[in-house]
Amino acid sequence: MCSRANERIEIVRPDWAVSLNAGFSTCRGGVSEPPYNSLNLAQHVGDDPLAVQANRQRLVEQAPLPEQPRWLRQVHGVRVVHADAVERDHTEADAVWTDRPNQVCAVLVADCVPILLASRDGRSVAAVHAGWRGLAGGVIQAAVTALPAHAEDMMACIGPCISPAAYEVGDEVVAALQTAGVNAQYKRTPAVRLDLSATAAEILRDCGVGSVSTVWPRTDTQPERLYSYRRANRTGRFAGFITPFA
């Protein structure tokens, strides 16, 4: 299980040449009690709201961030919003972008794939949340289109998500992705297991994104670092966050 609050939070950073303040939190270093221990950042999962507030403040202080992230109410859809339009924890969307200094884009995950996008000059950024519905619906393409930069001048980092070994999907998922024209990546064992990370990478490359990298920790294999909804239905959420250059 995730360790307790006597340690600093852990952040996994993208391997980018441009040193933007961007990364993925883990479950380490917060104050939430089990089963949310310890750095749960989500208000909607049943955790003590005061603990979540304290965890979010730790993220701001230790990341460090210029403001509280523009937290979304994620609905497995394809809506992309500018950070200016976000009412924290209420605005329904699955991707947020900004080209304004000191605004922080963020998404919450616990198996779905978080994706951070940035123009190479670091002046426009986005955070994207995608499960299979988002991949089929086109949320990644919508986020790439929203940024005021050419795709070939963008960088993308795919964050920790569930591994295909733990993500068996049914015929309806395969059919939905096929109908949407997604070049989905599967492992067959013989069950059909969707590789969210590899599928997101294929979509980003198809969009023409110039640089696509991946952070490799898997939610289902690292219970001491990452939340997993499939592993423990009642659990917290970690974040992917990014803020542009001033």
The 8 nearest C-alpha neighbors of each residue, nearest first, counted from 0:
[[1, 223, 222, 2, 36, 224, 34, 33],
 [2, 0, 223, 36, 26, 27, 224, 37],
 [3, 1, 27, 0, 37, 28, 223, 4],
 [4, 2, 5, 37, 28, 29, 1, 30],
 [3, 5, 28, 29, 30, 6, 37, 2],
 [6, 4, 3, 28, 7, 29, 2, 30],
 [7, 5, 28, 4, 8, 3, 27, 29],
 [8, 6, 28, 9, 5, 27, 4, 61],
 [7, 9, 28, 27, 6, 10, 29, 61],
 [10, 8, 25, 24, 27, 7, 11, 28],
 [9, 11, 24, 23, 22, 12, 25, 8],
 [12, 10, 23, 22, 24, 9, 13, 214],
 [11, 13, 22, 10, 21, 14, 23, 214],
 [14, 12, 15, 156, 22, 214, 11, 21],
 [13, 15, 12, 16, 212, 156, 214, 213],
 [16, 14, 17, 13, 18, 154, 19, 212],
 [15, 17, 18, 14, 19, 119, 13, 154],
 [18, 16, 15, 19, 119, 121, 120, 14],
 [19, 17, 16, 20, 15, 21, 121, 14],
 [18, 20, 21, 17, 121, 243, 244, 242],
 [19, 21, 242, 241, 18, 22, 243, 64],
 [22, 20, 241, 240, 19, 12, 242, 13],
 [21, 23, 12, 11, 240, 239, 10, 13],
 [22, 24, 239, 11, 10, 238, 240, 12],
 [23, 25, 10, 238, 237, 9, 11, 22],
 [26, 24, 225, 224, 27, 237, 9, 10],
 [25, 27, 38, 224, 225, 37, 1, 39],
 [28, 26, 8, 25, 38, 2, 1, 37],
 [27, 29, 8, 4, 6, 7, 38, 3],
 [30, 28, 38, 37, 4, 54, 31, 27],
 [29, 31, 4, 37, 50, 38, 54, 32],
 [32, 30, 37, 36, 50, 35, 29, 38],
 [31, 33, 36, 35, 34, 37, 30, 46],
 [34, 32, 35, 36, 31, 37, 234, 0],
 [33, 35, 36, 234, 32, 233, 235, 31],
 [36, 34, 33, 235, 234, 31, 32, 37],
 [37, 35, 33, 31, 32, 1, 34, 38],
 [36, 38, 29, 31, 30, 26, 35, 39],
 [39, 29, 37, 26, 27, 54, 28, 36],
 [38, 40, 235, 236, 37, 41, 35, 51],
 [39, 41, 51, 236, 55, 237, 38, 54],
 [42, 40, 43, 236, 39, 44, 235, 51],
 [41, 43, 44, 48, 51, 40, 46, 45],
 [42, 44, 41, 45, 46, 88, 72, 48],
 [45, 43, 46, 42, 41, 235, 234, 233],
 [46, 44, 43, 47, 42, 48, 233, 41],
 [45, 47, 44, 48, 35, 42, 51, 31],
 [46, 48, 50, 49, 51, 45, 31, 42],
 [49, 47, 51, 50, 46, 52, 42, 45],
 [50, 48, 52, 51, 47, 53, 46, 54],
 [51, 49, 53, 47, 52, 31, 48, 30],
 [52, 50, 54, 48, 53, 49, 40, 55],
 [51, 53, 49, 55, 50, 54, 48, 56],
 [54, 52, 50, 56, 51, 55, 49, 57],
 [55, 53, 51, 57, 56, 29, 52, 38],
 [54, 56, 58, 52, 57, 53, 40, 51],
 [55, 57, 59, 53, 58, 54, 60, 52],
 [58, 56, 54, 60, 55, 59, 61, 53],
 [57, 59, 55, 56, 61, 62, 60, 54],
 [60, 58, 64, 56, 63, 57, 62, 61],
 [61, 59, 63, 57, 58, 62, 56, 64],
 [60, 62, 63, 58, 59, 57, 8, 64],
 [63, 61, 58, 64, 59, 60, 10, 20],
 [62, 64, 61, 60, 59, 58, 65, 20],
 [63, 65, 59, 66, 62, 60, 67, 103],
 [64, 66, 101, 63, 102, 59, 67, 103],
 [67, 65, 64, 68, 59, 102, 103, 101],
 [66, 68, 59, 69, 103, 64, 65, 55],
 [69, 67, 103, 70, 104, 105, 66, 102],
 [68, 70, 87, 104, 103, 85, 105, 82],
 [71, 69, 87, 88, 68, 105, 106, 72],
 [72, 70, 88, 90, 73, 87, 91, 92],
 [71, 73, 91, 88, 89, 90, 92, 74],
 [72, 74, 93, 92, 71, 91, 75, 76],
 [73, 75, 76, 72, 91, 92, 93, 77],
 [76, 74, 133, 73, 132, 93, 130, 129],
 [75, 77, 74, 133, 78, 93, 92, 132],
 [76, 78, 138, 133, 93, 136, 137, 79],
 [77, 79, 92, 93, 76, 94, 80, 138],
 [78, 80, 94, 95, 92, 142, 93, 77],
 [81, 79, 95, 82, 96, 94, 84, 78],
 [80, 82, 96, 83, 95, 97, 84, 79],
 [81, 83, 85, 84, 97, 96, 95, 80],
 [84, 82, 81, 85, 97, 80, 86, 102],
 [85, 83, 82, 81, 80, 86, 90, 95],
 [86, 84, 82, 90, 83, 87, 69, 71],
 [85, 87, 90, 89, 88, 84, 69, 71],
 [86, 88, 70, 89, 69, 85, 71, 90],
 [89, 87, 71, 72, 70, 90, 86, 42],
 [90, 88, 72, 87, 86, 91, 71, 85],
 [91, 89, 86, 72, 71, 85, 88, 92],
 [92, 90, 72, 73, 71, 89, 74, 93],
 [93, 91, 78, 73, 94, 79, 71, 90],
 [94, 92, 73, 128, 78, 76, 77, 127],
 [93, 95, 127, 79, 126, 92, 128, 80],
 [94, 96, 80, 79, 125, 126, 81, 104],
 [97, 95, 125, 81, 124, 82, 104, 80],
 [98, 96, 99, 82, 81, 124, 123, 125],
 [97, 99, 123, 122, 124, 100, 243, 96],
 [98, 100, 97, 102, 101, 243, 123, 122],
 [99, 101, 245, 102, 243, 244, 98, 242],
 [102, 100, 65, 103, 99, 242, 66, 245],
 [101, 103, 100, 242, 99, 104, 66, 97],
 [104, 102, 68, 242, 241, 69, 105, 101],
 [103, 105, 241, 69, 240, 126, 68, 95],
 [106, 104, 240, 126, 239, 68, 70, 69],
 [105, 107, 239, 238, 128, 126, 127, 70],
 [106, 108, 238, 237, 236, 239, 105, 41],
 [109, 107, 236, 237, 111, 110, 238, 106],
 [108, 110, 227, 226, 236, 228, 111, 237],
 [111, 109, 160, 161, 227, 108, 218, 228],
 [112, 110, 130, 160, 108, 129, 109, 113],
 [111, 113, 160, 129, 128, 130, 158, 110],
 [114, 112, 128, 158, 127, 239, 157, 129],
 [113, 115, 157, 127, 156, 126, 158, 112],
 [114, 116, 126, 156, 155, 125, 127, 157],
 [117, 115, 155, 125, 124, 154, 126, 114],
 [118, 116, 124, 154, 153, 123, 121, 119],
 [117, 119, 153, 121, 120, 123, 152, 154],
 [120, 118, 121, 153, 152, 117, 154, 17],
 [119, 121, 118, 122, 123, 17, 117, 244],
 [122, 120, 118, 119, 244, 243, 123, 117],
 [121, 123, 243, 244, 120, 98, 118, 124],
 [122, 124, 98, 118, 97, 121, 117, 243],
 [125, 123, 117, 116, 96, 97, 243, 118],
 [126, 124, 96, 116, 95, 115, 104, 117],
 [125, 127, 115, 105, 94, 95, 104, 114],
 [126, 128, 94, 114, 113, 93, 106, 115],
 [129, 127, 113, 93, 106, 112, 94, 114],
 [130, 128, 133, 112, 111, 134, 127, 131],
 [129, 131, 111, 133, 132, 134, 112, 75],
 [130, 132, 134, 133, 135, 129, 172, 195],
 [133, 131, 135, 130, 134, 136, 75, 76],
 [132, 134, 129, 136, 130, 138, 135, 131],
 [133, 135, 131, 132, 137, 136, 129, 130],
 [136, 134, 176, 132, 133, 179, 137, 131],
 [137, 135, 133, 134, 132, 138, 77, 76],
 [136, 138, 140, 134, 139, 135, 133, 141],
 [137, 139, 77, 141, 133, 140, 136, 142],
 [140, 138, 142, 141, 137, 143, 134, 127],
 [141, 139, 143, 137, 142, 138, 144, 206],
 [140, 142, 138, 144, 139, 143, 145, 137],
 [143, 141, 145, 139, 144, 140, 79, 138],
 [142, 144, 140, 145, 141, 146, 139, 150],
 [143, 145, 141, 142, 146, 140, 147, 150],
 [146, 144, 142, 143, 141, 147, 79, 96],
 [145, 147, 148, 144, 143, 123, 142, 96],
 [148, 146, 145, 123, 149, 144, 98, 118],
 [149, 147, 146, 118, 150, 152, 153, 123],
 [148, 150, 152, 151, 153, 147, 146, 118],
 [151, 149, 208, 153, 152, 207, 148, 209],
 [150, 152, 209, 208, 149, 207, 153, 210],
 [151, 153, 150, 149, 119, 209, 118, 148],
 [154, 152, 118, 150, 119, 117, 208, 151],
 [153, 155, 210, 117, 116, 211, 209, 118],
 [156, 154, 116, 211, 115, 210, 212, 117],
 [155, 157, 212, 115, 213, 114, 211, 13],
 [158, 156, 114, 213, 214, 113, 212, 155],
 [157, 159, 214, 113, 114, 213, 156, 112],
 [160, 158, 216, 217, 214, 215, 218, 112],
 [161, 159, 110, 112, 218, 217, 111, 158],
 [160, 162, 110, 218, 217, 219, 163, 111],
 [161, 163, 164, 165, 217, 194, 166, 160],
 [164, 162, 194, 166, 192, 193, 165, 186],
 [163, 165, 162, 166, 192, 167, 186, 161],
 [166, 164, 163, 162, 167, 161, 219, 192],
 [167, 165, 163, 192, 164, 193, 168, 162],
 [166, 168, 192, 191, 165, 193, 190, 169],
 [169, 167, 192, 191, 172, 166, 193, 170],
 [170, 168, 171, 172, 173, 167, 191, 192],
 [169, 171, 173, 172, 174, 168, 191, 175],
 [170, 172, 174, 169, 173, 175, 168, 176],
 [173, 171, 175, 174, 170, 169, 176, 168],
 [172, 174, 170, 176, 171, 175, 177, 169],
 [173, 175, 171, 177, 172, 176, 178, 170],
 [176, 174, 172, 178, 177, 173, 171, 179],
 [177, 175, 135, 179, 181, 173, 178, 174],
 [176, 178, 174, 180, 179, 175, 181, 173],
 [179, 177, 175, 180, 176, 174, 181, 135],
 [180, 178, 176, 177, 181, 135, 175, 136],
 [179, 181, 177, 178, 176, 182, 135, 183],
 [182, 180, 176, 183, 179, 177, 135, 202],
 [181, 183, 180, 184, 201, 198, 202, 177],
 [184, 182, 198, 181, 185, 176, 193, 194],
 [183, 185, 198, 194, 197, 193, 182, 186],
 [186, 184, 193, 192, 194, 187, 191, 183],
 [185, 187, 192, 191, 188, 193, 163, 194],
 [188, 186, 189, 191, 190, 192, 185, 193],
 [189, 187, 190, 186, 191, 192, 164, 167],
 [188, 190, 187, 191, 186, 192, 167, 185],
 [191, 189, 188, 187, 192, 167, 186, 168],
 [190, 192, 187, 167, 168, 186, 189, 185],
 [193, 191, 167, 186, 163, 166, 185, 168],
 [192, 194, 185, 163, 195, 166, 184, 167],
 [195, 193, 163, 184, 185, 197, 196, 198],
 [196, 194, 198, 197, 193, 199, 112, 163],
 [195, 197, 199, 198, 194, 200, 112, 157],
 [196, 198, 200, 199, 194, 195, 184, 201],
 [199, 197, 183, 201, 195, 184, 200, 196],
 [198, 200, 202, 196, 201, 197, 195, 203],
 [201, 199, 197, 203, 198, 202, 204, 196],
 [200, 202, 198, 204, 199, 203, 205, 197],
 [203, 201, 205, 199, 200, 204, 206, 198],
 [202, 204, 206, 200, 205, 201, 208, 199],
 [203, 205, 207, 201, 206, 202, 208, 200],
 [204, 206, 202, 207, 203, 201, 208, 200],
 [207, 205, 203, 204, 208, 202, 140, 150],
 [206, 208, 204, 205, 150, 151, 209, 203],
 [209, 207, 150, 151, 204, 153, 203, 206],
 [208, 210, 151, 153, 152, 207, 154, 150],
 [209, 211, 154, 208, 155, 153, 212, 151],
 [212, 210, 155, 156, 154, 200, 209, 208],
 [213, 211, 156, 155, 157, 210, 214, 14],
 [212, 214, 157, 156, 215, 158, 211, 13],
 [215, 213, 158, 159, 157, 216, 13, 212],
 [214, 216, 213, 159, 217, 158, 160, 157],
 [217, 215, 159, 214, 218, 221, 160, 220],
 [218, 216, 160, 159, 161, 220, 219, 162],
 [217, 219, 161, 225, 227, 160, 220, 221],
 [220, 218, 217, 161, 227, 221, 230, 162],
 [219, 221, 217, 218, 222, 216, 162, 161],
 [220, 222, 223, 224, 218, 225, 219, 217],
 [223, 221, 224, 225, 0, 220, 226, 1],
 [222, 224, 1, 0, 221, 225, 2, 26],
 [225, 223, 26, 222, 25, 221, 1, 27],
 [226, 224, 218, 25, 222, 26, 221, 223],
 [225, 227, 109, 235, 236, 218, 222, 234],
 [228, 226, 109, 230, 218, 110, 229, 219],
 [229, 227, 232, 231, 230, 109, 110, 234],
 [230, 228, 227, 231, 232, 110, 219, 165],
 [229, 231, 227, 228, 219, 232, 226, 222],
 [232, 230, 228, 233, 229, 234, 227, 226],
 [231, 233, 228, 234, 229, 230, 227, 235],
 [234, 232, 231, 34, 228, 235, 44, 35],
 [233, 235, 35, 34, 232, 231, 228, 226],
 [236, 234, 39, 35, 226, 41, 44, 237],
 [237, 235, 109, 108, 39, 41, 107, 40],
 [236, 238, 24, 107, 108, 25, 40, 39],
 [239, 237, 107, 24, 23, 106, 240, 108],
 [238, 240, 23, 105, 106, 22, 113, 107],
 [241, 239, 105, 21, 104, 22, 238, 23],
 [242, 240, 21, 104, 103, 20, 105, 22],
 [241, 243, 103, 20, 102, 104, 21, 101],
 [244, 242, 122, 121, 100, 123, 124, 245],
 [243, 245, 122, 121, 100, 19, 242, 101],
 [244, 100, 243, 101, 122, 99, 121, 242]]
